[in-house]
Amino acid sequence: MATPAATSLALAVGLLLVAFTAGAGAATFSITNRCPFPVCAAAMPVSGGGGAQLAPGETWTLTFAAGGTAGRIWPRTGCSFDPATGRGGCQTGDCGGALRCVLSGKPPATLAEFNLANGGAPGRYGISVVDGFTLPMDFSCSGAGDGGVIRCRDPGCPDGNHRPGDGKYRACPAYRDYQVVFCP
């Protein structure tokens, strides 16, 4: 039979392991609006739909599980929503009239696209203007070093994917955090 001290030590070690592995296999995305006007951020796939109204300077934080999760984040402009129902619409990037998107946005929409790989492999991230350009955007990975920021300031941005298959994506080490900034 274990002594109370041994039981306490085993419990403490177990709690430390849980604390250090909580969040392992996940990536946090911080979406910040630096535009001088409100922007409705949208994200897919998010359980129950992904969307938030961001005043200038506000940040919306999402966590996506690793393991083959592919998704996109985009800004919507000229939006008006009923606070009670979350229904309304946006002039750009609208997703079926909902604040919390379960459908992709209607063009034009500048897209931050990502793919979180399985088994600790690096993920990929990039900016696409295939569906048009709405707002300047930066997209970065916390572990990608100095070359990790993808900048797209105008429709002709050299860092962006302009056609399907352009392949302008960057690698991000597994389980790192990402930042998306509108109007950097």
Z-matrix of the N, CA and C atoms (Angstrom, degrees):
N
C 1 1.449
C 2 1.523 1 109.29
N 3 1.335 2 117.08 1 136.69
C 4 1.462 3 121.92 2 -176.77
C 5 1.517 4 110.66 3 -74.94
N 6 1.306 5 114.78 4 146.35
C 7 1.463 6 119.95 5 177.31
C 8 1.521 7 108.68 6 -76.84
N 9 1.337 8 117.66 7 158.85
C 10 1.466 9 119.56 8 177.76
C 11 1.531 10 112.00 9 -57.98
N 12 1.333 11 118.02 10 -35.63
C 13 1.466 12 120.62 11 179.24
C 14 1.528 13 110.73 12 -66.11
N 15 1.337 14 117.50 13 -41.87
C 16 1.465 15 121.27 14 179.42
C 17 1.523 16 110.37 15 -66.08
N 18 1.322 17 116.86 16 -39.68
C 19 1.460 18 121.23 17 178.70
C 20 1.527 19 110.09 18 -64.45
N 21 1.336 20 116.86 19 -43.04
C 22 1.463 21 121.11 20 178.80
C 23 1.522 22 111.15 21 -63.67
N 24 1.338 23 116.85 22 -41.21
C 25 1.456 24 121.04 23 179.16
C 26 1.530 25 110.61 24 -64.08
N 27 1.327 26 116.82 25 -44.62
C 28 1.465 27 121.01 26 179.37
C 29 1.530 28 110.44 27 -62.34
N 30 1.323 29 117.21 28 -40.84
C 31 1.461 30 121.49 29 178.54
C 32 1.532 31 110.35 30 -64.60
N 33 1.325 32 117.46 31 -43.32
C 34 1.467 33 121.32 32 179.65
C 35 1.524 34 111.01 33 -62.91
N 36 1.340 35 117.12 34 -43.83
C 37 1.463 36 120.76 35 178.64
C 38 1.530 37 109.95 36 -62.95
N 39 1.314 38 117.28 37 -43.02
C 40 1.464 39 121.23 38 178.70
C 41 1.522 40 111.83 39 -61.14
N 42 1.332 41 117.23 40 -42.79
C 43 1.464 42 120.63 41 178.73
C 44 1.528 43 111.49 42 -65.45
N 45 1.324 44 117.02 43 -38.03
C 46 1.463 45 120.02 44 176.83
C 47 1.526 46 111.23 45 -63.98
N 48 1.326 47 117.00 46 -41.72
C 49 1.469 48 120.19 47 178.05
C 50 1.518 49 110.83 48 -61.56
N 51 1.325 50 116.96 49 -42.44
C 52 1.460 51 120.66 50 178.29
C 53 1.526 52 109.82 51 -63.25
N 54 1.334 53 116.69 52 -43.69
C 55 1.465 54 120.19 53 -179.39
C 56 1.521 55 111.52 54 -62.38
N 57 1.335 56 117.62 55 -41.34
C 58 1.462 57 120.27 56 -177.88
C 59 1.519 58 113.00 57 -75.69
N 60 1.309 59 118.96 58 -24.71
C 61 1.461 60 119.86 59 -178.68
C 62 1.517 61 112.86 60 -100.27
N 63 1.341 62 118.30 61 -8.99
C 64 1.464 63 119.59 62 176.65
C 65 1.520 64 107.62 63 -62.84
N 66 1.274 65 118.10 64 126.40
C 67 1.455 66 121.45 65 -178.62
C 68 1.518 67 113.06 66 92.64
N 69 1.342 68 117.24 67 -11.23
C 70 1.465 69 118.50 68 176.60
C 71 1.516 70 107.20 69 -64.94
N 72 1.286 71 116.60 70 138.52
C 73 1.453 72 119.40 71 -178.82
C 74 1.515 73 112.21 72 86.86
N 75 1.333 74 117.40 73 13.43
C 76 1.456 75 121.05 74 179.53
C 77 1.522 76 109.46 75 -132.41
N 78 1.315 77 115.15 76 159.58
C 79 1.464 78 121.49 77 176.02
C 80 1.521 79 108.29 78 -130.49
N 81 1.318 80 115.86 79 135.87
C 82 1.457 81 121.75 80 177.98
C 83 1.524 82 108.90 81 -98.81
N 84 1.318 83 115.66 82 134.20
C 85 1.455 84 122.73 83 177.22
C 86 1.523 85 108.24 84 -112.88
N 87 1.322 86 116.60 85 124.36
C 88 1.467 87 122.36 86 175.03
C 89 1.520 88 107.43 87 -106.79
N 90 1.342 89 116.16 88 119.21
C 91 1.460 90 121.86 89 -177.96
C 92 1.522 91 106.93 90 -110.72
N 93 1.331 92 117.03 91 116.65
C 94 1.463 93 121.95 92 -174.32
C 95 1.520 94 110.62 93 -117.22
N 96 1.341 95 115.48 94 135.35
C 97 1.458 96 121.78 95 175.96
C 98 1.530 97 109.05 96 -98.25
N 99 1.321 98 117.00 97 110.09
C 100 1.467 99 121.44 98 174.13
C 101 1.528 100 111.39 99 -105.18
N 102 1.328 101 116.39 100 9.55
C 103 1.463 102 120.37 101 176.55
C 104 1.529 103 108.67 102 -70.77
N 105 1.338 104 118.14 103 154.56
C 106 1.463 105 120.45 104 178.20
C 107 1.535 106 112.62 105 -81.19
N 108 1.326 107 117.46 106 16.09
C 109 1.463 108 123.57 107 -179.20
C 110 1.532 109 108.31 108 -144.79
N 111 1.342 110 117.41 109 160.93
C 112 1.470 111 119.67 110 178.76
C 113 1.529 112 111.71 111 -65.17
N 114 1.326 113 115.05 112 145.93
C 115 1.464 114 123.06 113 176.23
C 116 1.522 115 106.98 114 -133.33
N 117 1.315 116 116.82 115 138.98
C 118 1.464 117 120.65 116 173.11
C 119 1.523 118 107.27 117 -97.87
N 120 1.326 119 115.44 118 112.67
C 121 1.462 120 120.37 119 177.52
C 122 1.521 121 108.60 120 -80.70
N 123 1.320 122 116.22 121 147.04
C 124 1.460 123 122.17 122 177.27
C 125 1.518 124 108.56 123 -131.57
N 126 1.336 125 116.04 124 150.16
C 127 1.465 126 120.76 125 179.36
C 128 1.516 127 109.73 126 -149.39
N 129 1.321 128 114.51 127 144.79
C 130 1.466 129 122.02 128 174.85
C 131 1.518 130 108.33 129 -141.08
N 132 1.291 131 121.59 130 146.78
C 133 1.462 132 126.73 131 -7.67
C 134 1.526 133 110.70 132 -87.27
N 135 1.305 134 116.40 133 132.91
C 136 1.459 135 122.94 134 175.91
C 137 1.519 136 106.54 135 -131.26
N 138 1.315 137 116.96 136 128.94
C 139 1.457 138 121.09 137 179.48
C 140 1.527 139 109.60 138 -56.88
N 141 1.312 140 117.23 139 126.01
C 142 1.451 141 121.73 140 -179.68
C 143 1.521 142 113.64 141 81.92
N 144 1.321 143 117.47 142 0.28
C 145 1.459 144 121.83 143 179.70
C 146 1.512 145 111.20 144 99.15
N 147 1.325 146 116.07 145 146.29
C 148 1.458 147 120.93 146 -177.77
C 149 1.506 148 112.69 147 -121.14
N 150 1.324 149 115.38 148 118.22
C 151 1.450 150 119.56 149 177.01
C 152 1.514 151 110.76 150 -174.24
N 153 1.332 152 115.93 151 148.17
C 154 1.456 153 121.42 152 178.43
C 155 1.519 154 109.26 153 -155.13
N 156 1.333 155 115.64 154 140.78
C 157 1.454 156 120.82 155 173.46
C 158 1.520 157 107.50 156 -84.52
N 159 1.331 158 116.82 157 126.14
C 160 1.460 159 121.54 158 -177.96
C 161 1.523 160 110.18 159 -118.06
N 162 1.323 161 115.80 160 118.45
C 163 1.457 162 120.82 161 171.86
C 164 1.527 163 107.77 162 -73.12
N 165 1.328 164 118.46 163 163.89
C 166 1.464 165 119.37 164 176.71
C 167 1.533 166 111.20 165 -53.62
N 168 1.336 167 115.70 166 130.43
C 169 1.461 168 121.26 167 179.58
C 170 1.518 169 115.49 168 89.00
N 171 1.326 170 118.62 169 -9.76
C 172 1.471 171 120.98 170 -178.84
C 173 1.522 172 111.66 171 -81.72
N 174 1.350 173 114.77 172 152.47
C 175 1.464 174 122.58 173 178.12
C 176 1.519 175 109.17 174 -125.64
N 177 1.320 176 115.55 175 139.27
C 178 1.468 177 123.88 176 175.39
C 179 1.519 178 106.21 177 -114.53
N 180 1.325 179 116.77 178 131.14
C 181 1.460 180 121.32 179 -177.05
C 182 1.521 181 110.19 180 -114.83
N 183 1.331 182 115.80 181 132.22
C 184 1.466 183 123.22 182 178.37
C 185 1.517 184 109.35 183 -127.95
N 186 1.323 185 116.73 184 150.12
C 187 1.457 186 121.48 185 173.81
C 188 1.517 187 108.46 186 -121.08
N 189 1.320 188 115.34 187 128.55
C 190 1.458 189 121.96 188 177.14
C 191 1.519 190 108.42 189 -115.45
N 192 1.324 191 116.84 190 136.65
C 193 1.465 192 121.12 191 176.03
C 194 1.520 193 109.18 192 -72.81
N 195 1.331 194 115.39 193 142.05
C 196 1.462 195 119.76 194 173.75
C 197 1.524 196 107.55 195 -73.29
N 198 1.288 197 116.65 196 176.63
C 199 1.456 198 119.13 197 177.60
C 200 1.503 199 112.15 198 106.67
N 201 1.318 200 116.32 199 45.44
C 202 1.449 201 119.04 200 175.60
C 203 1.514 202 114.36 201 88.55
N 204 1.338 203 118.97 202 11.42
C 205 1.458 204 121.08 203 178.15
C 206 1.519 205 109.78 204 -72.19
N 207 1.308 206 116.48 205 123.43
C 208 1.462 207 122.33 206 174.58
C 209 1.518 208 107.13 207 -117.96
N 210 1.321 209 116.30 208 140.04
C 211 1.455 210 118.17 209 -178.10
C 212 1.505 211 112.51 210 -160.54
N 213 1.330 212 113.55 211 -173.58
C 214 1.456 213 120.95 212 -179.40
C 215 1.518 214 109.72 213 -149.79
N 216 1.328 215 114.76 214 151.51
C 217 1.459 216 123.60 215 177.51
C 218 1.523 217 105.88 216 -131.03
N 219 1.344 218 117.38 217 137.52
C 220 1.457 219 119.15 218 -179.55
C 221 1.528 220 110.80 219 -149.22
N 222 1.350 221 116.05 220 154.03
C 223 1.458 222 120.44 221 176.34
C 224 1.523 223 110.73 222 -88.34
N 225 1.319 224 115.18 223 143.02
C 226 1.465 225 120.91 224 173.76
C 227 1.523 226 107.43 225 -118.84
N 228 1.320 227 116.32 226 137.46
C 229 1.461 228 120.45 227 -177.38
C 230 1.519 229 110.71 228 -122.54
N 231 1.354 230 114.69 229 161.62
C 232 1.460 231 120.46 230 179.40
C 233 1.512 232 111.89 231 62.77
N 234 1.328 233 117.17 232 41.62
C 235 1.467 234 121.62 233 -174.37
C 236 1.527 235 112.29 234 -95.58
N 237 1.315 236 114.67 235 149.77
C 238 1.460 237 122.79 236 172.97
C 239 1.524 238 107.40 237 -145.22
N 240 1.348 239 116.11 238 123.70
C 241 1.465 240 120.99 239 -178.13
C 242 1.517 241 110.70 240 -130.60
N 243 1.324 242 116.34 241 145.41
C 244 1.460 243 122.82 242 173.13
C 245 1.525 244 107.49 243 -74.64
N 246 1.342 245 118.55 244 119.93
C 247 1.468 246 120.13 245 -177.88
C 248 1.532 247 113.27 246 -60.52
N 249 1.315 248 117.76 247 -28.93
C 250 1.463 249 120.67 248 -177.70
C 251 1.525 250 112.53 249 -76.54
N 252 1.330 251 116.98 250 -36.04
C 253 1.468 252 119.75 251 -174.08
C 254 1.528 253 113.89 252 -110.11
N 255 1.329 254 117.40 253 -19.47
C 256 1.464 255 120.17 254 -175.59
C 257 1.519 256 112.65 255 74.67
N 258 1.323 257 117.17 256 11.02
C 259 1.470 258 121.77 257 179.46
C 260 1.523 259 109.69 258 -98.01
N 261 1.322 260 116.05 259 148.90
C 262 1.453 261 121.86 260 179.77
C 263 1.505 262 109.35 261 167.97
N 264 1.322 263 115.98 262 -128.49
C 265 1.451 264 118.94 263 178.84
C 266 1.510 265 112.10 264 179.51
N 267 1.330 266 114.85 265 169.66
C 268 1.462 267 122.98 266 -179.99
C 269 1.522 268 109.02 267 -133.84
N 270 1.330 269 116.05 268 149.47
C 271 1.463 270 120.55 269 177.49
C 272 1.526 271 111.28 270 -72.31
N 273 1.350 272 117.82 271 -32.90
C 274 1.467 273 121.25 272 176.82
C 275 1.522 274 109.52 273 -128.87
N 276 1.320 275 116.89 274 142.97
C 277 1.462 276 122.24 275 175.43
C 278 1.514 277 115.21 276 72.26
N 279 1.323 278 118.43 277 13.88
C 280 1.467 279 121.65 278 -176.42
C 281 1.527 280 111.41 279 -58.30
N 282 1.327 281 116.12 280 142.30
C 283 1.474 282 121.07 281 -179.26
C 284 1.523 283 110.06 282 -123.07
N 285 1.310 284 115.29 283 67.05
C 286 1.456 285 120.49 284 176.10
C 287 1.517 286 114.17 285 73.93
N 288 1.331 287 117.78 286 23.44
C 289 1.459 288 120.89 287 176.78
C 290 1.516 289 115.01 288 78.07
N 291 1.326 290 118.25 289 15.09
C 292 1.469 291 121.60 290 -178.26
C 293 1.527 292 110.67 291 -109.15
N 294 1.339 293 116.64 292 144.79
C 295 1.461 294 120.50 293 172.68
C 296 1.522 295 109.58 294 -69.53
N 297 1.340 296 116.52 295 -44.02
C 298 1.471 297 122.52 296 -179.05
C 299 1.531 298 108.01 297 -97.68
N 300 1.313 299 116.32 298 103.77
C 301 1.469 300 122.61 299 -171.45
C 302 1.525 301 113.51 300 -73.20
N 303 1.323 302 115.44 301 131.05
C 304 1.463 303 122.59 302 168.21
C 305 1.532 304 109.41 303 -117.14
N 306 1.336 305 115.74 304 -5.07
C 307 1.465 306 123.43 305 176.34
C 308 1.520 307 108.40 306 -118.18
N 309 1.320 308 116.96 307 155.79
C 310 1.463 309 120.80 308 174.82
C 311 1.520 310 109.99 309 -65.94
N 312 1.323 311 115.10 310 156.17
C 313 1.452 312 120.53 311 -179.75
C 314 1.515 313 112.64 312 -75.97
N 315 1.318 314 114.56 313 148.52
C 316 1.463 315 121.99 314 177.96
C 317 1.532 316 108.69 315 -79.76
N 318 1.331 317 117.79 316 135.16
C 319 1.467 318 120.20 317 178.41
C 320 1.535 319 111.05 318 -60.00
N 321 1.315 320 116.50 319 152.03
C 322 1.462 321 127.99 320 0.57
C 323 1.530 322 111.70 321 -80.08
N 324 1.328 323 114.63 322 150.12
C 325 1.465 324 120.95 323 177.34
C 326 1.526 325 109.56 324 -161.91
N 327 1.323 326 116.71 325 122.59
C 328 1.462 327 122.09 326 171.48
C 329 1.519 328 106.50 327 -76.77
N 330 1.327 329 118.81 328 127.15
C 331 1.464 330 122.14 329 -172.94
C 332 1.524 331 112.46 330 -114.14
N 333 1.326 332 116.09 331 132.28
C 334 1.465 333 122.52 332 167.29
C 335 1.522 334 105.00 333 -95.74
N 336 1.325 335 117.55 334 112.76
C 337 1.467 336 121.99 335 -175.69
C 338 1.522 337 109.93 336 -110.19
N 339 1.339 338 115.34 337 144.25
C 340 1.466 339 119.72 338 -178.61
C 341 1.514 340 110.75 339 -146.58
N 342 1.343 341 114.29 340 158.62
C 343 1.458 342 122.35 341 174.92
C 344 1.519 343 106.76 342 -142.70
N 345 1.331 344 116.82 343 112.77
C 346 1.462 345 122.34 344 179.36
C 347 1.515 346 107.73 345 -91.29
N 348 1.310 347 116.53 346 115.88
C 349 1.464 348 122.48 347 -171.59
C 350 1.528 349 112.63 348 -75.77
N 351 1.314 350 115.18 349 169.26
C 352 1.468 351 123.73 350 177.34
C 353 1.522 352 111.38 351 -87.14
N 354 1.330 353 116.14 352 156.38
C 355 1.458 354 122.98 353 166.15
C 356 1.507 355 116.64 354 57.80
N 357 1.322 356 118.75 355 34.20
C 358 1.447 357 120.64 356 177.21
C 359 1.518 358 115.13 357 80.17
N 360 1.327 359 117.65 358 4.82
C 361 1.469 360 120.73 359 177.34
C 362 1.530 361 109.38 360 -73.42
N 363 1.328 362 118.14 361 155.03
C 364 1.463 363 120.27 362 179.01
C 365 1.525 364 111.66 363 -62.11
N 366 1.320 365 115.31 364 147.09
C 367 1.453 366 121.36 365 173.33
C 368 1.523 367 109.42 366 -89.80
N 369 1.348 368 116.07 367 176.28
C 370 1.466 369 121.69 368 177.80
C 371 1.521 370 108.09 369 -128.10
N 372 1.334 371 115.52 370 147.61
C 373 1.453 372 119.51 371 176.37
C 374 1.523 373 109.88 372 -148.55
N 375 1.334 374 115.76 373 153.05
C 376 1.456 375 120.56 374 -179.05
C 377 1.515 376 111.06 375 -168.71
N 378 1.320 377 115.81 376 170.83
C 379 1.465 378 122.43 377 176.00
C 380 1.520 379 107.74 378 -113.41
N 381 1.333 380 115.34 379 134.36
C 382 1.459 381 121.06 380 179.37
C 383 1.525 382 110.08 381 -117.92
N 384 1.332 383 115.18 382 135.07
C 385 1.459 384 121.26 383 170.87
C 386 1.534 385 109.61 384 -116.67
N 387 1.332 386 115.83 385 21.93
C 388 1.465 387 121.63 386 177.09
C 389 1.530 388 109.76 387 -59.42
N 390 1.350 389 116.92 388 -37.61
C 391 1.467 390 121.90 389 -179.99
C 392 1.523 391 112.39 390 -91.92
N 393 1.326 392 117.53 391 14.51
C 394 1.459 393 121.48 392 179.67
C 395 1.519 394 111.62 393 105.08
N 396 1.321 395 115.21 394 175.25
C 397 1.461 396 122.61 395 -178.09
C 398 1.519 397 108.29 396 -120.07
N 399 1.336 398 116.08 397 130.82
C 400 1.462 399 119.52 398 177.57
C 401 1.517 400 112.52 399 -116.65
N 402 1.328 401 117.49 400 -49.88
C 403 1.465 402 122.04 401 -177.39
C 404 1.521 403 110.29 402 -140.19
N 405 1.333 404 117.60 403 152.56
C 406 1.461 405 119.54 404 170.66
C 407 1.527 406 109.76 405 -61.29
N 408 1.332 407 116.37 406 147.41
C 409 1.459 408 120.46 407 -175.51
C 410 1.522 409 110.16 408 -150.30
N 411 1.339 410 115.50 409 143.60
C 412 1.464 411 123.14 410 167.19
C 413 1.518 412 107.19 411 -115.45
N 414 1.333 413 116.58 412 144.68
C 415 1.465 414 122.21 413 178.11
C 416 1.518 415 105.89 414 -138.09
N 417 1.327 416 116.98 415 124.94
C 418 1.462 417 119.70 416 -176.99
C 419 1.520 418 111.61 417 -142.00
N 420 1.329 419 113.74 418 162.77
C 421 1.459 420 123.68 419 179.29
C 422 1.523 421 107.23 420 -119.33
N 423 1.328 422 117.58 421 136.39
C 424 1.464 423 120.92 422 -175.94
C 425 1.521 424 113.43 423 -65.99
N 426 1.316 425 118.98 424 -19.33
C 427 1.458 426 120.36 425 -177.53
C 428 1.507 427 114.59 426 -111.78
N 429 1.326 428 118.24 427 14.36
C 430 1.461 429 120.33 428 -173.85
C 431 1.525 430 113.76 429 -94.22
N 432 1.322 431 118.02 430 2.44
C 433 1.459 432 120.41 431 178.14
C 434 1.515 433 112.81 432 74.66
N 435 1.333 434 115.77 433 -165.99
C 436 1.463 435 121.70 434 -175.29
C 437 1.524 436 113.32 435 -62.32
N 438 1.309 437 118.33 436 -31.13
C 439 1.456 438 121.40 437 -178.22
C 440 1.514 439 113.25 438 -87.71
N 441 1.329 440 117.27 439 12.81
C 442 1.451 441 120.75 440 -173.30
C 443 1.506 442 116.37 441 -84.03
N 444 1.341 443 118.89 442 -9.30
C 445 1.462 444 120.23 443 -178.63
C 446 1.523 445 109.25 444 -90.39
N 447 1.327 446 115.28 445 123.35
C 448 1.462 447 121.28 446 173.66
C 449 1.520 448 105.93 447 -98.36
N 450 1.324 449 116.00 448 125.59
C 451 1.459 450 121.18 449 -176.74
C 452 1.523 451 109.96 450 -114.65
N 453 1.320 452 114.90 451 134.03
C 454 1.462 453 120.48 452 176.53
C 455 1.524 454 106.90 453 -136.92
N 456 1.336 455 115.99 454 101.81
C 457 1.461 456 120.94 455 -174.00
C 458 1.528 457 113.63 456 -100.41
N 459 1.335 458 117.39 457 -18.75
C 460 1.461 459 120.93 458 -177.11
C 461 1.528 460 108.69 459 -152.92
N 462 1.342 461 118.01 460 170.47
C 463 1.465 462 120.27 461 -176.61
C 464 1.525 463 114.54 462 -56.73
N 465 1.324 464 118.34 463 -26.15
C 466 1.459 465 120.86 464 -178.86
C 467 1.516 466 113.81 465 -95.05
N 468 1.323 467 118.28 466 18.63
C 469 1.470 468 121.58 467 -173.04
C 470 1.533 469 111.58 468 -51.98
N 471 1.341 470 116.68 469 126.75
C 472 1.466 471 119.84 470 -177.31
C 473 1.527 472 113.89 471 -68.76
N 474 1.346 473 118.27 472 -23.48
C 475 1.466 474 120.83 473 179.71
C 476 1.526 475 112.85 474 -80.28
N 477 1.341 476 117.73 475 -13.73
C 478 1.457 477 120.87 476 -173.58
C 479 1.514 478 113.75 477 -88.15
N 480 1.323 479 114.80 478 157.14
C 481 1.464 480 122.45 479 172.93
C 482 1.530 481 107.33 480 -83.95
N 483 1.336 482 116.78 481 119.74
C 484 1.461 483 121.59 482 -177.28
C 485 1.526 484 112.72 483 -100.02
N 486 1.323 485 116.72 484 -20.19
C 487 1.463 486 122.30 485 179.08
C 488 1.520 487 107.83 486 -138.19
N 489 1.323 488 117.85 487 149.87
C 490 1.466 489 118.51 488 174.19
C 491 1.529 490 109.47 489 -55.11
N 492 1.313 491 116.16 490 135.94
C 493 1.454 492 120.60 491 178.35
C 494 1.519 493 114.87 492 89.46
N 495 1.345 494 118.77 493 1.74
C 496 1.468 495 120.56 494 178.34
C 497 1.530 496 111.69 495 -58.71
N 498 1.319 497 117.41 496 -34.80
C 499 1.464 498 121.28 497 174.77
C 500 1.512 499 115.68 498 73.44
N 501 1.322 500 118.31 499 23.55
C 502 1.468 501 120.84 500 179.80
C 503 1.532 502 110.04 501 -87.45
N 504 1.315 503 115.25 502 67.26
C 505 1.463 504 121.73 503 178.44
C 506 1.517 505 108.39 504 -115.61
N 507 1.308 506 116.04 505 154.18
C 508 1.462 507 121.44 506 178.00
C 509 1.513 508 109.00 507 -116.55
N 510 1.331 509 115.33 508 155.92
C 511 1.467 510 121.08 509 178.23
C 512 1.521 511 109.75 510 -88.70
N 513 1.324 512 115.13 511 146.33
C 514 1.461 513 122.26 512 175.60
C 515 1.523 514 107.47 513 -131.53
N 516 1.344 515 118.34 514 128.98
C 517 1.464 516 119.46 515 178.53
C 518 1.534 517 110.93 516 -54.27
N 519 1.312 518 116.24 517 150.57
C 520 1.467 519 121.49 518 -178.12
C 521 1.522 520 111.44 519 -58.80
N 522 1.314 521 115.27 520 148.01
C 523 1.468 522 124.92 521 172.68
C 524 1.522 523 113.16 522 62.18
N 525 1.307 524 117.92 523 29.27
C 526 1.463 525 121.64 524 176.36
C 527 1.520 526 109.29 525 -99.51
N 528 1.315 527 115.29 526 168.18
C 529 1.454 528 121.19 527 -179.63
C 530 1.525 529 110.52 528 -99.30
N 531 1.326 530 114.74 529 154.80
C 532 1.457 531 122.25 530 -177.12
C 533 1.528 532 109.52 531 -121.51
N 534 1.335 533 115.12 532 153.22
C 535 1.453 534 121.17 533 176.37
C 536 1.528 535 108.77 534 -129.79
N 537 1.334 536 114.91 535 132.07
C 538 1.458 537 122.16 536 173.94
C 539 1.522 538 105.87 537 -119.38
N 540 1.331 539 116.82 538 128.32
C 541 1.464 540 120.82 539 -179.89
C 542 1.523 541 108.34 540 -125.37
N 543 1.342 542 115.65 541 123.76
C 544 1.457 543 121.43 542 173.94
C 545 1.530 544 108.02 543 -88.80
N 546 1.326 545 118.39 544 134.80
C 547 1.472 546 124.97 545 -178.94
C 548 1.524 547 111.89 546 56.17
N 549 1.341 548 117.79 547 56.41
C 550 1.471 549 119.95 548 -177.91
C 551 1.528 550 112.50 549 -65.32
